[in-house]
Amino acid sequence: MHLSRRILLSWASWIALLGVLAPGQAAISADSPEVHIHSLDPSLDLSDLAGPGVRLHPAPQASPRRGKAQSQSELPRLAERDAVLSQSGLAPALKDWDELARDQLYLRARELDIGRLKGIYPELPVVALEKLSTALRGTQ
């Protein structure tokens, strides 16, 4: 059987959906487990799979990625993030940091006050942290 990478079904869901049950037993009965079908592709139409005991979970629509971040918790493009970090004077201090650590710094600088940033990042230059915080909090 071919399983599309765009739909996730648990093993129990496949058994219930396909009706692989005891002979003579209805495929879906009142006490059968509910089947949950999760789509990973927002363009995929799940309506053909609807039926009794089946719950469809379409994939959320992706937000457009144009310019600035769309929400407070969304990250910008890497080039935008790195440009802001560099303009703040933090590039040399962050050269050995991985992408996750840089993303966390970016989000925290956008959300937290400078006092908390200094406490979280005592190894970073205070002037550069202030520049970063001002640049990010001023663009909200």
Backbone bond lengths (Angstrom), bond angles and torsions (degrees), N, CA, C in turn:
res aa  C-N    CA-C-N  psi(-1)  N-CA   C-N-CA  omega(-1)  CA-C   N-CA-C  phi
1 M - - - 1.448 - - 1.526 108.38 -
2 H 1.305 116.69 137.27 1.449 122.50 -179.63 1.516 109.56 -92.30
3 L 1.301 117.34 126.88 1.465 122.75 177.49 1.515 107.82 -112.16
4 S 1.314 115.86 119.36 1.450 120.21 177.78 1.525 109.18 -65.46
5 R 1.307 116.71 143.43 1.462 120.19 177.11 1.521 110.74 -70.41
6 R 1.319 118.11 -10.22 1.449 121.01 -175.88 1.518 113.21 -89.18
7 I 1.319 119.46 -5.59 1.465 122.63 179.94 1.522 108.20 -128.02
8 L 1.324 116.42 131.81 1.452 121.37 177.23 1.520 109.43 -108.32
9 L 1.302 116.87 126.86 1.460 121.90 174.65 1.517 108.03 -131.88
10 S 1.311 116.14 137.48 1.459 118.44 175.23 1.525 108.20 -74.16
11 W 1.320 116.99 162.88 1.461 121.44 178.51 1.520 110.77 -58.26
12 A 1.328 117.34 -42.72 1.464 120.77 179.27 1.525 110.76 -63.89
13 S 1.317 116.83 -36.23 1.466 120.15 178.93 1.523 110.83 -66.01
14 W 1.352 116.94 -40.58 1.458 119.77 178.28 1.518 110.68 -63.09
15 I 1.309 117.28 -43.56 1.467 120.27 -179.91 1.517 110.23 -61.16
16 A 1.334 116.93 -46.44 1.458 120.24 -179.49 1.530 111.18 -66.14
17 L 1.330 117.11 -40.58 1.463 121.08 -178.66 1.520 111.59 -65.98
18 L 1.313 117.30 -40.96 1.452 120.98 -177.30 1.529 113.06 -84.11
19 G 1.307 116.67 -9.19 1.455 119.82 177.13 1.512 113.51 73.43
20 V 1.308 117.30 31.39 1.455 120.55 178.33 1.531 106.97 -82.99
21 L 1.326 114.80 79.49 1.457 121.68 -177.26 1.517 109.25 -125.73
22 A 1.302 116.16 -175.39 1.471 120.60 178.70 1.523 110.20 -60.77
23 P 1.349 118.75 144.07 1.467 121.50 179.73 1.533 110.64 -55.92
24 G 1.311 115.66 137.45 1.458 121.53 178.18 1.511 113.86 85.49
25 Q 1.333 118.84 -7.17 1.461 121.34 -179.63 1.523 108.43 -92.78
26 A 1.313 116.83 140.73 1.457 120.94 179.20 1.529 109.46 -63.79
27 A 1.319 116.04 146.54 1.459 120.14 -178.26 1.520 111.55 -62.83
28 I 1.307 118.44 -42.33 1.457 122.46 178.43 1.518 107.41 -125.95
29 S 1.294 117.17 116.72 1.458 121.17 177.98 1.517 108.78 -120.67
30 A 1.329 116.72 175.60 1.457 121.42 -177.37 1.518 111.90 -60.36
31 D 1.330 117.35 -31.32 1.462 119.13 -178.69 1.532 112.64 -101.68
32 S 1.336 117.66 11.94 1.468 120.87 175.69 1.521 109.04 -73.06
33 P 1.323 116.87 150.97 1.464 118.74 176.67 1.524 109.85 -66.85
34 E 1.321 115.35 149.94 1.454 120.47 178.42 1.529 108.63 -77.61
35 V 1.306 116.63 138.63 1.461 122.23 179.28 1.519 108.24 -94.75
36 H 1.330 116.06 129.51 1.461 121.65 177.10 1.525 107.97 -113.05
37 I 1.321 116.07 124.18 1.460 121.73 178.77 1.519 107.24 -114.28
38 H 1.338 115.83 118.88 1.466 122.30 -178.97 1.520 108.84 -109.50
39 S 1.315 115.79 123.59 1.459 120.44 176.66 1.517 109.20 -90.58
40 L 1.322 116.49 141.32 1.457 121.83 175.11 1.522 111.35 -101.73
41 D 1.325 116.24 -5.33 1.457 121.74 -177.18 1.527 108.42 -118.93
42 P 1.345 118.79 114.87 1.464 120.65 -177.91 1.524 113.89 -62.79
43 S 1.327 118.57 -20.75 1.462 120.40 -178.88 1.533 112.49 -86.21
44 L 1.317 117.54 -6.25 1.464 121.55 -177.16 1.528 110.56 -79.59
45 D 1.337 116.90 128.87 1.462 122.73 177.95 1.522 109.03 -88.89
46 L 1.334 116.53 117.86 1.460 121.45 -178.37 1.522 112.98 -96.15
47 S 1.322 118.60 0.37 1.461 121.01 -172.31 1.532 113.23 -59.99
48 D 1.321 118.58 -29.71 1.473 120.86 178.76 1.524 112.25 -67.38
49 L 1.320 117.37 -18.54 1.456 121.33 -178.51 1.535 112.90 -94.18
50 A 1.330 116.64 -2.90 1.466 120.77 -178.48 1.527 110.46 -68.07
51 G 1.310 115.70 147.65 1.457 120.75 178.65 1.516 110.02 175.72
52 P 1.335 116.50 179.44 1.456 119.20 179.81 1.526 110.91 -64.26
53 G 1.312 116.09 133.42 1.452 121.19 178.95 1.515 114.50 77.45
54 V 1.332 116.93 10.83 1.465 121.36 -178.53 1.528 108.73 -116.71
55 R 1.328 116.57 124.98 1.469 121.40 175.62 1.518 108.18 -110.63
56 L 1.324 115.31 125.79 1.456 121.73 -178.75 1.520 109.87 -97.33
57 H 1.313 116.56 137.07 1.462 122.51 179.24 1.527 108.34 -127.65
58 P 1.351 117.32 89.95 1.466 119.48 -179.55 1.528 110.58 -66.34
59 A 1.312 115.67 153.81 1.466 121.14 176.92 1.522 108.78 -70.17
60 P 1.329 117.03 143.90 1.467 119.02 176.88 1.518 110.63 -68.08
61 Q 1.306 115.53 150.14 1.458 120.20 177.38 1.523 108.51 -72.23
62 A 1.305 117.26 135.86 1.461 121.74 178.97 1.519 109.65 -72.93
63 S 1.315 115.58 140.81 1.461 118.98 177.58 1.526 108.77 -79.40
64 P 1.321 117.22 145.87 1.459 119.63 -179.83 1.529 110.23 -65.61
65 R 1.317 117.20 143.93 1.461 121.78 -178.92 1.525 108.63 -110.31
66 R 1.302 115.93 79.10 1.461 120.37 179.70 1.526 108.81 -120.56
67 G 1.302 116.40 116.41 1.452 120.37 175.03 1.513 113.54 66.43
68 K 1.317 116.68 -123.31 1.461 122.88 -174.64 1.521 111.06 -69.18
69 A 1.322 114.89 159.50 1.463 120.64 178.52 1.523 109.50 -61.63
70 Q 1.329 116.55 145.54 1.459 122.00 -175.15 1.528 113.14 -79.14
71 S 1.313 118.76 -27.06 1.449 121.00 -179.57 1.513 109.81 -143.04
72 Q 1.321 116.22 170.71 1.457 121.41 -176.74 1.529 112.40 -61.28
73 S 1.333 117.90 -32.91 1.452 120.02 -176.58 1.535 112.95 -95.42
74 E 1.315 117.83 -4.03 1.458 120.94 -178.88 1.525 110.30 -85.75
75 L 1.298 115.31 141.39 1.458 120.42 179.95 1.520 111.06 -87.24
76 P 1.335 116.56 149.50 1.468 119.32 175.35 1.515 109.57 -79.43
77 R 1.293 116.01 177.61 1.458 120.37 172.97 1.523 108.76 -63.70
78 L 1.327 115.70 154.42 1.468 119.66 -178.07 1.523 112.15 -57.52
79 A 1.315 116.74 -41.53 1.466 120.09 -178.71 1.526 110.87 -62.40
80 E 1.331 116.68 -40.59 1.471 120.57 178.81 1.524 110.22 -66.17
81 R 1.341 116.47 -45.35 1.468 120.27 179.63 1.516 110.75 -60.19
82 D 1.334 116.20 -49.03 1.464 120.47 -177.48 1.526 112.07 -64.72
83 A 1.329 117.32 -34.46 1.465 120.43 178.05 1.526 110.52 -64.82
84 V 1.313 117.67 -43.89 1.471 120.99 179.86 1.526 110.19 -65.45
85 L 1.330 117.16 -42.73 1.462 120.34 179.04 1.529 110.75 -63.52
86 S 1.328 116.78 -39.88 1.459 121.40 179.90 1.527 111.10 -68.40
87 Q 1.344 117.07 -44.75 1.464 121.21 179.76 1.524 111.79 -63.08
88 S 1.311 116.61 -25.00 1.463 120.53 178.59 1.525 111.76 -81.48
89 G 1.315 117.32 -8.30 1.455 121.47 179.89 1.516 113.85 87.82
90 L 1.326 117.17 16.80 1.462 120.64 -177.24 1.525 114.35 -95.90
91 A 1.327 118.31 -7.99 1.471 120.89 -175.10 1.532 112.91 -52.81
92 P 1.345 119.72 -47.75 1.469 118.42 -179.51 1.536 113.09 -62.57
93 A 1.304 117.00 -38.68 1.466 120.86 -178.25 1.527 112.37 -71.45
94 L 1.334 116.73 -22.83 1.469 120.93 -175.80 1.528 113.21 -102.41
95 K 1.321 117.81 6.35 1.467 119.55 -173.40 1.524 113.82 -60.12
96 D 1.324 118.73 -28.24 1.468 121.32 179.46 1.525 112.76 -98.54
97 W 1.316 118.08 4.95 1.467 121.65 -178.79 1.519 109.78 -82.17
98 D 1.337 116.60 145.46 1.463 119.90 175.68 1.530 109.75 -82.83
99 E 1.322 116.05 174.04 1.466 121.57 -175.42 1.535 112.16 -63.06
100 L 1.323 116.77 -39.47 1.466 120.32 -180.00 1.522 111.30 -62.31
101 A 1.320 117.33 -44.71 1.462 120.93 179.88 1.529 111.06 -63.44
102 R 1.331 117.09 -38.33 1.471 120.36 177.49 1.532 110.98 -66.78
103 D 1.341 116.10 -40.98 1.463 119.88 177.66 1.522 110.92 -62.76
104 Q 1.333 116.82 -42.06 1.465 120.46 179.44 1.523 110.67 -63.01
105 L 1.312 117.43 -43.40 1.460 121.06 177.32 1.526 110.14 -59.67
106 Y 1.316 116.91 -45.61 1.469 121.35 -179.60 1.529 110.81 -58.70
107 L 1.332 116.22 -50.03 1.467 119.93 -178.70 1.526 111.82 -64.21
108 R 1.327 116.00 -43.42 1.469 119.08 179.81 1.517 111.78 -64.23
109 A 1.325 116.99 -40.54 1.465 120.25 179.47 1.522 110.87 -65.22
110 R 1.305 116.98 -30.08 1.468 120.93 179.05 1.530 111.47 -77.06
111 E 1.345 117.11 -27.90 1.460 120.57 -172.72 1.526 114.85 -106.32
112 L 1.332 118.34 -29.57 1.456 121.17 -172.57 1.526 111.76 -102.26
113 D 1.325 114.98 157.07 1.466 119.17 176.26 1.528 109.34 -77.20
114 I 1.322 115.78 165.61 1.457 121.14 -173.99 1.526 112.07 -63.70
115 G 1.312 118.41 -32.95 1.463 121.09 178.47 1.520 112.32 -60.91
116 R 1.318 116.32 -44.14 1.469 120.17 178.66 1.525 111.00 -69.07
117 L 1.337 117.08 -37.31 1.466 120.16 178.11 1.527 111.35 -61.35
118 K 1.340 116.31 -42.35 1.464 120.16 178.98 1.524 110.72 -61.79
119 G 1.322 116.92 -37.70 1.458 120.78 179.47 1.520 112.73 -68.82
120 I 1.330 116.85 -36.51 1.471 121.40 -179.23 1.522 111.16 -77.44
121 Y 1.347 116.10 -36.18 1.466 121.29 -175.52 1.535 111.39 -122.62
122 P 1.339 117.77 64.98 1.472 119.13 -178.74 1.532 113.07 -66.42
123 E 1.327 116.99 -19.46 1.467 120.60 -178.36 1.534 112.95 -80.30
124 L 1.332 117.40 -11.46 1.468 120.60 -178.58 1.522 110.40 -93.56
125 P 1.331 117.00 147.93 1.470 120.47 179.18 1.533 111.19 -61.77
126 V 1.325 116.40 132.06 1.469 122.08 -176.19 1.534 110.86 -62.13
127 V 1.327 116.47 -42.06 1.471 120.28 -178.85 1.533 110.23 -60.71
128 A 1.331 116.43 -42.24 1.465 120.61 179.81 1.522 110.86 -67.03
129 L 1.337 117.63 -40.04 1.472 120.55 176.69 1.528 110.85 -62.07
130 E 1.324 116.54 -40.70 1.474 120.53 178.60 1.524 110.60 -63.64
131 K 1.348 117.57 -41.99 1.464 121.21 178.06 1.532 110.58 -62.36
132 L 1.333 115.77 -43.28 1.458 120.47 179.67 1.522 111.03 -63.22
133 S 1.310 115.97 -47.20 1.465 120.44 -179.77 1.527 111.44 -61.18
134 T 1.326 116.40 -44.05 1.464 120.49 179.06 1.523 111.13 -63.85
135 A 1.319 117.29 -42.37 1.469 121.11 -179.04 1.528 110.24 -64.45
136 L 1.313 117.58 -42.93 1.471 119.86 -175.76 1.516 113.01 -80.42
137 R 1.288 117.95 -38.31 1.468 120.17 -178.62 1.524 110.93 -77.25
138 G 1.327 116.66 -21.53 1.462 120.22 177.42 1.514 112.73 -79.31
139 T 1.377 118.01 -14.53 1.462 121.71 -177.95 1.509 112.06 -97.33
140 Q 1.331 118.58 7.36 1.461 120.37 -177.68 1.511 111.47 -77.93
